C-alpha cells in the first residue's frame, strides 16, 4: 500500500470518527434537552402539588418513554435543584423585577433549572444554558416569558460565570473586528 493510500485511508477513518463523534454529541444534546423538558414539567408539578421530588421523579419515569432521555441528567437536575432550592432562589431573587413568589410557575421552574446548571454544571457553556431556558419558556411559558427568562439568565451568567462571559464577549468582538478588516 502506498503512502498516499495510507494517508487517504487515515483521513477517511478520521472523518468517520469525527462524524461518529458529531452524531454522539447531537444525540447527547437531544437526550439532555428532553431531560430538561421533563425536569421543567416535574419541577412545575413539585411546585403545584407539593409531593416529594423522589415521588414525582418516579411518576415521570413510569409515565414517560425514557429511551430518548438522559436519565442520569434528569435525576441530577431534580435532586440537585430540590437539595439546593433555597440557595438557587436566593441567587435568582435579587435579579428579579418582582417577588420570587410572583413569578409564573413555568418561569420559576425554568429559572431554577438555568441557575442550577450555571452553578453546578460548569461543563455546560452558559450560552447553552440560556438558550435551553429560552426554548423551554417558548414551549411552555406565557407569550413573552422567553424574553424575561433570557434577561434573567443573562444577568445570572454575569454573576455566576463572569470569566466565561467576558471571554466569550471578547472573542466575539475580536471575530467581528477581524471580519470587518477582511472586507
N, C-alpha and C positions, 0 to 999 in steps of 0.2 A: 504494500500500500504506500502510495507516495505521500510526501509531507503535506502536499496540497489537499489530498483526500482526508488525511488525518485532521487537518485544520478545519475543513468543511464539516467533517463529522463532529468534531468537538464543538464547533459553533452551533450546529444543529441541536446537539444534546443540551447545550447551554440555553438555547432558545426554548426547547421543550421544558426544561426545568423552570425557566422564567415564566413560561405560560402556565405551568402547573402551580407555581407559587402565586401567580396572579389569580388563578381560579380559587386557590385556597384562601387568599386574602378576601376575595369577593364573597366567598361562602361564609367566612367568619364574620365579615361585615353584615351580611344579611341575617345570620343567626343572632348576632348581637343586637341588631336593630329590632328583631322580633322579640328578643328578651326584654329590651327597653319598653317596647309597646305593651307587653304583658305586665311588666313591672308597674308601668303607669296605671294600668287598669286595676292591678292588685292594690296599689297604694291608694287609689281612689276608693276602692271597697273598704280598705282598712280605715280610712278617714270617716267614711259614712256609716259603716256597720259596727266598728269598734271591736271586731273579733281579733284574735291573736294573729300576728303576721305568719306564724307557722301554720295555723289552720287555713288561712287564706292561700298560702303557697300550695298546700296540699290540694285544696279545691281547684286551683288553677291548673295544677299538674294533671289532675284527674279529668278535668273538663276540656282541656286543650290538647291539640296534637303538638307534642313537644319535639317531634323529629327534626323540625327546622328551627329550633330554638336552642341557643347556648344555655343549657340548663344550669350550669355552674355559675354563669354570669347572672342569670335571673335570680338564683338563690343569693348570690353575693349582694346584688342590689337591694333586694328586700331585707335581708337580715342586717346588712350594713346600715341601711337607712333607719331601720327600726332601732338599732342599737345606738345610733348617733343622732337621732331626730332632734334632740334639744340643741345640740351643737350646730347642726345644719340650719335649724330655724333661726338661731341667734346670729348666724353668719349672713343669712339672707335678709333678715328684718331691717337692718339699717339702710339697705339699698332700695326699699320699697317706698312708694308714694302713699301707702295706706297701711293699716294694721295687717299683720300676717293672717289673722283670723278672717279678714275681709276679702282675702283672695278667693277666687273661684277654685273649687276643689281640684279641677284639672290643672290649673296654673300652679297651685300649691304642689301637686304631685310632680309636675314637670320640673319645677324649680328645685325640689328636693333631689330628684334624680340627677339633675345637672350639677348641683352643688356637691353631692356625694362623689360623683365622678371626678370633679375638679379637685376635690380634697384628697381622694384616696387613689384614684386610677390615673396616676401621672403618665402611664404608658399610653393613654388615650389623649391625643392632642386636644387642646382647649377648643380649637375651631371645630373639631368633630363633635365635641360635647355640645357646643352652641347649636350647631346645625341639627343634631338629633333632637334637641329640645324644641327647636323651631318646628321641625317636621311633626313631632308629637302634638304640639299645640295646634298646628294647622289641621291635623286629622281629628283631634278630639276636643279641642278648646273652642271657645267662643270666636266670633268672626275675626277680631283683630288681636286675639290673645298672643299670637305668634310674635307680634311686634313687641309686646310687653316682655315676653319671655326672652327675646333677643336682647333687649336693652338690659335686663337684669343679669342675664348670664354673661354679657359682655363686661358689666361692672364687676361681677364675681371673678371673672378671669383676671381683671386688673388687680383685684385684691389677693386672690389665691395663687396666681401664676404670673406675677409681674415680669419675671425674666423671660419666660416663654413668649408672652405678648410683645414685649419690647423687641426681642429677636425677630419675631415674625414681621412686625411692622417695619423694622429697619431693613430686613431682607426685601420686603415688598417695595419699599421706597427705592432701594438700590436697583431692583429689577426694573421698576418704572423708569428710573433715570437712565439705565442702560438702553432701554427700548427707545426712549426719546433721542438719545445720542445716535443711535443707529439709523434713524430715519433720514 
